[in-house]
Amino acid sequence: MKNRKGWKKGFLVTLSVLLIVLTPGTALAAQTAANLRELAEIVTEEAVARNSEFEVEYTGNKADVKPLTDYEQLIYFLDGLALLDDPLTPVDADYISGNVNIGSYDLNCFISGKTLSFNIPFFESQEQTSFVNQTVPRVVSELGVSYMRNYEKVKTIHDYVCDLITYTDDVDNCSTAYSALKNGLGLCNSYALTMYRLLIEAGVPCKYIGGVAGTGRDSGGHAWNIVALGDKWYYLDATWDDPDGDGEINYDYFLKGNSDFDEADPSQAHKMDPPYLTADFVKQFPIANTAFDPYTMDDMNYTVKIGDSEYPVNPVDPEPVDPDPSDPSGETYALDDIVDYTYPEDGYFTAKKGKLTDLQLVLKPGMEDLIEDVDYEIYAGKKRIKKADIGIYEDEDYGDVFVDMEFKGKKKGLVGIVIYLYLTNGQTLECEFEGKIK
């Protein structure tokens, strides 16, 4: 079994003056803070710019900041920056929390009079973050998640991250999204930060969570995510779902709730760091009690918010509702009205592992004008798709117009696929295929 321990330590300490859910505010032009919130805003700005050493004049009550000279209390304060989130940018808050090297001996805060001198080492440099910023949109585009439902986006990105990263116990060089995206190497926070950046780019609300996992002498710092689907948040630990070359990707820690997150191995329980355990955090980010069920639950994020701003939601419009059949002005269609025949004809296919396979719906003449969009969903066997391409094509030799889906199965076993036809009148028609990958 892979070493599950990462770099991040958990501290059961209390800095009660910071136990509020911080929301974006106007940054201060000068390096002067009158309270902890203003101080957190300045530290956030400096951290985003990767300024490791800087000073702040604190004009508030000195007793508020005196605990920051203690190593553990300083870490608690920096963890709290994860709650100071501007939803319009992915490089603050969670990304800072995951990039602070809390294990470094250079981490400290000194107070002289009203001046606070910070030294905050980071795992990822500004240049490396720029690489991540350029790479993430390309990866999301290549994964083709734009027209997927939110659940499928999360699953696709989860599987990509597990395939991408080889767990490497090298704290100094493999603790970032950069090490994952550039070299395919990382620790737990590399998994969590990469999941965070890719899901945010894909339009799915996600947060980075720091804490500890395990018990007794086997416990260690760890990092994972929470992801919003519908009106609840769900746990996701890609590190522990990754077999790292020793078997298939599993989903033991995929979109779980409070009651079943550690169901696979109760002896290795996850525990979030103190900033994520406050009443305000729990209220703002309500964790579901049980795992997300893609077959019965709505995964569209209509109301999820972070801070005072509306969080980006699934860019795909809600699935169209079939017109009311009683409305004489709304003509409706059955699948047989649109599709002449399917290939394979009986809807059952056999494919070879790693080989491209085609599924086709040959359309009746002129019916292609009624189709506004096409999409697909894998619904059986948790099969991963290596390559998927779907669209409407014309066969110039035979004059046929057909919907073609091309995919490559990576695992053996049964698989089910539904092709959706979205019509211009608002209808959604479904054609189901079942098959086996040998």
TIKEMI-58034 format. One record per residue (C-alpha): residue number from 1; residue in three letters; x, y, z. Coordinates in pm, whole numbers, m for minus. Layout:
REM residues N
SITE    k    r       x       y       z
SITE  NUM  ALA       X       Y       Z
...
//
This chain:
REM residues 438
SITE    k    r       x       y       z
SITE    1  MET       0       0       0
SITE    2  LYS     116     347     m84
SITE    3  ASN     240     570     196
SITE    4  ARG     m62     788     265
SITE    5  LYS     121    1048     466
SITE    6  GLY     170    1392     315
SITE    7  TRP     336    1711     426
SITE    8  LYS      47    1888     595
SITE    9  LYS      20    1869     974
SITE   10  GLY    m302    1912    1171
SITE   11  PHE    m311    2125    1484
SITE   12  LEU    m590    2116    1741
SITE   13  VAL    m519    2468    1858
SITE   14  THR    m747    2764    1906
SITE   15  LEU    m716    3115    1778
SITE   16  SER   m1072    3220    1847
SITE   17  VAL   m1035    3571    1711
SITE   18  LEU   m1001    3427    1357
SITE   19  LEU   m1294    3186    1371
SITE   20  ILE   m1510    3368    1120
SITE   21  VAL   m1571    3277     758
SITE   22  LEU   m1369    3541     579
SITE   23  THR   m1511    3679     257
SITE   24  PRO   m1347    3893     m12
SITE   25  GLY   m1291    4255      80
SITE   26  THR   m1117    4554     m69
SITE   27  ALA    m741    4514     m47
SITE   28  LEU    m552    4783     137
SITE   29  ALA    m315    5001     m64
SITE   30  ALA     m66    5041     222
SITE   31  GLN      85    4766     435
SITE   32  THR    m121    4864     737
SITE   33  ALA    m386    4653     908
SITE   34  ALA    m624    4753    1185
SITE   35  ASN    m772    4407    1250
SITE   36  LEU    m718    4041    1169
SITE   37  ARG    m932    4049     859
SITE   38  GLU    m731    4332     705
SITE   39  LEU    m414    4150     802
SITE   40  ALA    m539    3833     632
SITE   41  GLU    m616    4033     315
SITE   42  ILE    m262    4172     304
SITE   43  VAL    m103    3833     367
SITE   44  THR    m320    3689      90
SITE   45  GLU    m204    3955    m157
SITE   46  GLU     160    3895     m70
SITE   47  ALA     116    3520     m96
SITE   48  VAL     m51    3543    m438
SITE   49  ALA     252    3746    m552
SITE   50  ARG     478    3482    m388
SITE   51  ASN     648    3742    m171
SITE   52  SER     797    3527     102
SITE   53  GLU     929    3813     317
SITE   54  PHE     723    4124     394
SITE   55  GLU     621    4353     679
SITE   56  VAL     285    4483     799
SITE   57  GLU     217    4760    1048
SITE   58  TYR     m57    4643    1281
SITE   59  THR    m253    4930    1440
SITE   60  GLY    m509    4713    1618
SITE   61  ASN    m489    4536    1952
SITE   62  LYS    m146    4376    1976
SITE   63  ALA    m296    4090    2175
SITE   64  ASP    m479    3981    1856
SITE   65  VAL    m157    3910    1668
SITE   66  LYS      78    3805    1947
SITE   67  PRO     m19    3435    1902
SITE   68  LEU     121    3448    1546
SITE   69  THR     474    3432    1688
SITE   70  ASP     392    3076    1791
SITE   71  TYR     462    2829    1509
SITE   72  GLU     140    2631    1545
SITE   73  GLN     m79    2939    1581
SITE   74  LEU      82    3090    1269
SITE   75  ILE      m4    2775    1073
SITE   76  TYR    m362    2800    1198
SITE   77  PHE    m375    3161    1075
SITE   78  LEU    m239    3061     733
SITE   79  ASP    m489    2775     711
SITE   80  GLY    m758    3035     773
SITE   81  LEU    m654    3213     453
SITE   82  ALA    m827    2930     267
SITE   83  LEU   m1154    3088     378
SITE   84  LEU   m1068    3429     233
SITE   85  ASP   m1173    3336    m118
SITE   86  ASP   m1241    3548    m424
SITE   87  PRO   m1444    3311    m644
SITE   88  LEU   m1331    3492    m959
SITE   89  THR    m971    3372    m923
SITE   90  PRO    m830    3026    m847
SITE   91  VAL    m488    3140    m723
SITE   92  ASP    m578    3272    m377
SITE   93  ALA    m736    3106     m70
SITE   94  ASP    m722    2727    m122
SITE   95  TYR    m428    2750    m360
SITE   96  ILE    m225    2951    m111
SITE   97  SER    m311    2718     177
SITE   98  GLY    m185    2422     m22
SITE   99  ASN     134    2596    m133
SITE  100  VAL     264    2721     203
SITE  101  ASN     552    2502     316
SITE  102  ILE     451    2468     679
SITE  103  GLY     729    2217     742
SITE  104  SER    1003    2468     662
SITE  105  TYR    1222    2604     940
SITE  106  ASP    1202    2944     766
SITE  107  LEU     833    2983     844
SITE  108  ASN     791    3246    1115
SITE  109  CYS     642    3578    1221
SITE  110  PHE     832    3827    1440
SITE  111  ILE     678    4129    1612
SITE  112  SER     872    4446    1689
SITE  113  GLY     655    4725    1821
SITE  114  LYS     369    4755    1571
SITE  115  THR     559    4583    1290
SITE  116  LEU     490    4223    1196
SITE  117  SER     768    4063     990
SITE  118  PHE     653    3754     798
SITE  119  ASN     865    3486     639
SITE  120  ILE     642    3243     449
SITE  121  PRO     812    2987     222
SITE  122  PHE     612    2851     m72
SITE  123  PHE     636    2522    m256
SITE  124  GLU     542    2671    m593
SITE  125  SER     717    2974    m746
SITE  126  GLN     541    3248    m940
SITE  127  GLU     685    3107   m1265
SITE  128  GLN     560    2759   m1180
SITE  129  THR     214    2894   m1099
SITE  130  SER     215    3067   m1440
SITE  131  PHE     283    2727   m1598
SITE  132  VAL     m15    2582   m1408
SITE  133  ASN    m234    2875   m1516
SITE  134  GLN    m147    2808   m1881
SITE  135  THR    m176    2430   m1860
SITE  136  VAL    m506    2390   m1674
SITE  137  PRO    m734    2536   m1948
SITE  138  ARG    m564    2318   m2211
SITE  139  VAL    m609    2002   m2003
SITE  140  VAL    m977    2076   m1937
SITE  141  SER   m1032    2137   m2308
SITE  142  GLU    m859    1811   m2402
SITE  143  LEU   m1070    1620   m2150
SITE  144  GLY   m1379    1740   m2337
SITE  145  VAL   m1588    1810   m2028
SITE  146  SER   m1766    2121   m2160
SITE  147  TYR   m2093    1943   m2233
SITE  148  MET   m2081    1690   m1954
SITE  149  ARG   m2307    1704   m1654
SITE  150  ASN   m2127    1806   m1335
SITE  151  TYR   m2101    1451   m1200
SITE  152  GLU   m1932    1331   m1519
SITE  153  LYS   m1695    1629   m1506
SITE  154  VAL   m1586    1534   m1154
SITE  155  LYS   m1543    1167   m1244
SITE  156  THR   m1348    1245   m1562
SITE  157  ILE   m1113    1483   m1382
SITE  158  HIS   m1078    1246   m1084
SITE  159  ASP    m970     966   m1317
SITE  160  TYR    m735    1196   m1509
SITE  161  VAL    m561    1306   m1189
SITE  162  CYS    m525     948   m1068
SITE  163  ASP    m378     846   m1405
SITE  164  LEU    m153    1152   m1420
SITE  165  ILE      16    1147   m1079
SITE  166  THR     258     894    m941
SITE  167  TYR     270     930    m564
SITE  168  THR     622    1043    m471
SITE  169  ASP     738    1108    m116
SITE  170  ASP     947    1415    m203
SITE  171  VAL     813    1706      m2
SITE  172  ASP    1042    1976    m139
SITE  173  ASN     995    1900    m510
SITE  174  CYS     662    1720    m544
SITE  175  SER     412    1911    m333
SITE  176  THR     241    2121    m600
SITE  177  ALA       6    2119    m896
SITE  178  TYR     312    2219   m1099
SITE  179  SER     497    1898   m1010
SITE  180  ALA     186    1700   m1106
SITE  181  LEU     114    1873   m1438
SITE  182  LYS     478    1911   m1542
SITE  183  ASN     632    1584   m1423
SITE  184  GLY     340    1360   m1320
SITE  185  LEU     472    1338    m963
SITE  186  GLY     313    1447    m637
SITE  187  LEU     208    1403    m277
SITE  188  CYS    m144    1429    m140
SITE  189  ASN    m162    1807    m172
SITE  190  SER     m52    1778    m537
SITE  191  TYR    m356    1559    m598
SITE  192  ALA    m585    1797    m406
SITE  193  LEU    m449    2115    m567
SITE  194  THR    m467    1968    m916
SITE  195  MET    m824    1850    m857
SITE  196  TYR    m909    2197    m727
SITE  197  ARG    m765    2383   m1025
SITE  198  LEU    m913    2152   m1289
SITE  199  LEU   m1261    2142   m1134
SITE  200  ILE   m1272    2519   m1090
SITE  201  GLU   m1171    2558   m1455
SITE  202  ALA   m1447    2313   m1552
SITE  203  GLY   m1704    2519   m1360
SITE  204  VAL   m1755    2282   m1066
SITE  205  PRO   m1727    2436    m715
SITE  206  CYS   m1440    2277    m525
SITE  207  LYS   m1229    2349    m219
SITE  208  TYR    m894    2226     m94
SITE  209  ILE    m906    2073     256
SITE  210  GLY    m608    2025     486
SITE  211  GLY    m605    1795     783
SITE  212  VAL    m480    1463     913
SITE  213  ALA    m566    1105     825
SITE  214  GLY    m507     782    1009
SITE  215  THR    m481     711    1380
SITE  216  GLY    m209     687    1642
SITE  217  ARG     142     649    1509
SITE  218  ASP       4     593    1158
SITE  219  SER    m158     935    1146
SITE  220  GLY      m9    1203     926
SITE  221  GLY     m78    1530     750
SITE  222  HIS    m305    1490     453
SITE  223  ALA    m503    1692     198
SITE  224  TRP    m819    1622      m1
SITE  225  ASN   m1116    1812    m151
SITE  226  ILE   m1480    1890    m107
SITE  227  VAL   m1690    1928    m422
SITE  228  ALA   m2034    2085    m461
SITE  229  LEU   m2307    1897    m647
SITE  230  GLY   m2662    2020    m615
SITE  231  ASP   m2702    2196    m280
SITE  232  LYS   m2448    1987     m85
SITE  233  TRP   m2073    1936     m70
SITE  234  TYR   m1906    1595     m93
SITE  235  TYR   m1563    1464       9
SITE  236  LEU   m1318    1347    m257
SITE  237  ASP    m973    1202    m189
SITE  238  ALA    m801    1129    m522
SITE  239  THR    m477    1030    m345
SITE  240  TRP    m635     733    m175
SITE  241  ASP    m836     637    m486
SITE  242  ASP    m517     612    m692
SITE  243  PRO    m368     260    m695
SITE  244  ASP     m51     412    m841
SITE  245  GLY      16     141   m1098
SITE  246  ASP     m98    m145    m875
SITE  247  GLY    m451    m218    m994
SITE  248  GLU    m748     m14   m1114
SITE  249  ILE    m861     328    m996
SITE  250  ASN   m1113     285    m717
SITE  251  TYR   m1388     510    m589
SITE  252  ASP   m1374     436    m217
SITE  253  TYR   m1323     807    m142
SITE  254  PHE   m1517     955    m434
SITE  255  LEU   m1798    1203    m357
SITE  256  LYS   m1866    1066     m10
SITE  257  GLY   m2057    1216     283
SITE  258  ASN   m1989    1255     654
SITE  259  SER   m2117     907     738
SITE  260  ASP   m1939     708     466
SITE  261  PHE   m1621     897     373
SITE  262  ASP   m1406     654     574
SITE  263  GLU   m1629     353     524
SITE  264  ALA   m1363     168     320
SITE  265  ASP   m1115     178     609
SITE  266  PRO   m1250     324     935
SITE  267  SER    m909     285    1100
SITE  268  GLN    m767     555     870
SITE  269  ALA   m1015     833     943
SITE  270  HIS    m986    1180     790
SITE  271  LYS   m1001    1483    1020
SITE  272  MET   m1007    1838     890
SITE  273  ASP    m790    2114    1037
SITE  274  PRO    m961    2354    1284
SITE  275  PRO   m1052    2633    1035
SITE  276  TYR   m1275    2386     849
SITE  277  LEU   m1454    2278    1167
SITE  278  THR   m1606    2610    1271
SITE  279  ALA   m1983    2659    1281
SITE  280  ASP   m1957    2927    1013
SITE  281  PHE   m1767    2700     776
SITE  282  VAL   m2011    2414     830
SITE  283  LYS   m2302    2650     760
SITE  284  GLN   m2148    2791     443
SITE  285  PHE   m2024    2456     310
SITE  286  PRO   m2277    2195     423
SITE  287  ILE   m2136    1844     381
SITE  288  ALA   m2385    1575     275
SITE  289  ASN   m2443    1288     512
SITE  290  THR   m2408    1015     250
SITE  291  ALA   m2239     972     m88
SITE  292  PHE   m2368    1137    m404
SITE  293  ASP   m2589     908    m614
SITE  294  PRO   m2562    1002    m984
SITE  295  TYR   m2878     807   m1068
SITE  296  THR   m3118     979    m827
SITE  297  MET   m2961    1317    m736
SITE  298  ASP   m2947    1650    m918
SITE  299  ASP   m2589    1762    m979
SITE  300  MET   m2663    2111   m1112
SITE  301  ASN   m2524    2389    m891
SITE  302  TYR   m2789    2660    m908
SITE  303  THR   m2747    2814    m562
SITE  304  VAL   m2397    2728    m441
SITE  305  LYS   m2207    3038    m327
SITE  306  ILE   m1866    3107    m178
SITE  307  GLY   m1828    3435       7
SITE  308  ASP   m2057    3710    m120
SITE  309  SER   m2021    3623    m486
SITE  310  GLU   m2207    3377    m707
SITE  311  TYR   m1985    3079    m776
SITE  312  PRO   m1938    2973   m1142
SITE  313  VAL   m2190    2701   m1221
SITE  314  ASN   m2214    2438   m1490
SITE  315  PRO   m2196    2630   m1819
SITE  316  VAL   m2425    2375   m1984
SITE  317  ASP   m2790    2479   m1988
SITE  318  PRO   m3031    2263   m1785
SITE  319  GLU   m3158    1961   m1977
SITE  320  PRO   m3453    2071   m2196
SITE  321  VAL   m3798    1965   m2085
SITE  322  ASP   m4015    1781   m2336
SITE  323  PRO   m4295    1999   m2473
SITE  324  ASP   m4642    1940   m2333
SITE  325  PRO   m4807    1685   m2569
SITE  326  SER   m5142    1857   m2506
SITE  327  ASP   m5009    2175   m2666
SITE  328  PRO   m5124    2156   m3033
SITE  329  SER   m4847    2397   m3139
SITE  330  GLY   m4564    2179   m3000
SITE  331  GLU   m4480    1893   m3239
SITE  332  THR   m4300    1602   m3070
SITE  333  TYR   m4091    1315   m3207
SITE  334  ALA   m4011     959   m3113
SITE  335  LEU   m3664     816   m3168
SITE  336  ASP   m3794     616   m3467
SITE  337  ASP   m3908     940   m3629
SITE  338  ILE   m3550    1068   m3631
SITE  339  VAL   m3333     755   m3659
SITE  340  ASP   m3356     512   m3955
SITE  341  TYR   m3143     243   m3792
SITE  342  THR   m2858     197   m3546
SITE  343  TYR   m2522      30   m3571
SITE  344  PRO   m2498    m224   m3422
SITE  345  GLU   m2862    m289   m3513
SITE  346  ASP   m2954    m466   m3190
SITE  347  GLY   m2782    m203   m2975
SITE  348  TYR   m2528    m454   m2841
SITE  349  PHE   m2160    m419   m2924
SITE  350  THR   m1835    m597   m2852
SITE  351  ALA   m1512    m399   m2834
SITE  352  LYS   m1148    m478   m2772
SITE  353  LYS    m965    m311   m2486
SITE  354  GLY    m767     m12   m2612
SITE  355  LYS    m924     m23   m2962
SITE  356  LEU   m1145     247   m3109
SITE  357  THR   m1510     148   m3143
SITE  358  ASP   m1793     322   m3329
SITE  359  LEU   m2158     345   m3233
SITE  360  GLN   m2385     500   m3495
SITE  361  LEU   m2736     632   m3538
SITE  362  VAL   m2819     669   m3909
SITE  363  LEU   m3069     951   m3949
SITE  364  LYS   m3367     970   m4178
SITE  365  PRO   m3334    1224   m4461
SITE  366  GLY   m3367    1583   m4340
SITE  367  MET   m3387    1488   m3973
SITE  368  GLU   m3039    1627   m3897
SITE  369  ASP   m3189    1978   m3908
SITE  370  LEU   m3393    1894   m3596
SITE  371  ILE   m3087    1804   m3388
SITE  372  GLU   m2940    2095   m3195
SITE  373  ASP   m2673    1903   m3002
SITE  374  VAL   m2559    1552   m2912
SITE  375  ASP   m2399    1412   m2598
SITE  376  TYR   m2336    1081   m2425
SITE  377  GLU   m2317     924   m2080
SITE  378  ILE   m2147     613   m1949
SITE  379  TYR   m2381     454   m1694
SITE  380  ALA   m2261     101   m1625
SITE  381  GLY   m1948     m56   m1488
SITE  382  LYS   m1764     269   m1405
SITE  383  LYS   m1569     233   m1728
SITE  384  ARG   m1323     503   m1816
SITE  385  ILE   m1304     646   m2166
SITE  386  LYS    m959     705   m2308
SITE  387  LYS   m1083     895   m2612
SITE  388  ALA   m1436    1008   m2691
SITE  389  ASP   m1560    1197   m2994
SITE  390  ILE   m1923    1243   m3080
SITE  391  GLY   m2096    1444   m3348
SITE  392  ILE   m2310    1449   m3663
SITE  393  TYR   m2136    1347   m3986
SITE  394  GLU   m2230    1301   m4353
SITE  395  ASP   m2128     999   m4559
SITE  396  GLU   m2067    1145   m4905
SITE  397  ASP   m2061     801   m5074
SITE  398  TYR   m2402     688   m4952
SITE  399  GLY   m2567    1017   m4869
SITE  400  ASP   m2631     911   m4512
SITE  401  VAL   m2617    1152   m4221
SITE  402  PHE   m2538     984   m3892
SITE  403  VAL   m2452    1043   m3529
SITE  404  ASP   m2120     874   m3458
SITE  405  MET   m1958     809   m3120
SITE  406  GLU   m1596     695   m3113
SITE  407  PHE   m1442     568   m2790
SITE  408  LYS   m1158     356   m2658
SITE  409  GLY   m1226     140   m2352
SITE  410  LYS    m941     105   m2101
SITE  411  LYS   m1088    m173   m1890
SITE  412  LYS   m1244    m509   m1960
SITE  413  GLY   m1601    m582   m1866
SITE  414  LEU   m1958    m469   m1931
SITE  415  VAL   m2035    m112   m2024
SITE  416  GLY   m2352      83   m2100
SITE  417  ILE   m2372     401   m2306
SITE  418  VAL   m2658     641   m2375
SITE  419  ILE   m2644     882   m2668
SITE  420  TYR   m2861    1191   m2617
SITE  421  LEU   m3014    1383   m2906
SITE  422  TYR   m3116    1737   m2810
SITE  423  LEU   m3380    1859   m3056
SITE  424  THR   m3458    2215   m3161
SITE  425  ASN   m3809    2186   m3012
SITE  426  GLY   m3669    2121   m2664
SITE  427  GLN   m3703    1742   m2663
SITE  428  THR   m3430    1507   m2552
SITE  429  LEU   m3425    1161   m2712
SITE  430  GLU   m3213     875   m2585
SITE  431  CYS   m3059     578   m2763
SITE  432  GLU   m2908     310   m2542
SITE  433  PHE   m2623      72   m2623
SITE  434  GLU   m2488    m213   m2415
SITE  435  GLY   m2170    m402   m2474
SITE  436  LYS   m1860    m578   m2351
SITE  437  ILE   m1497    m473   m2366
SITE  438  LYS   m1276    m779   m2408
//
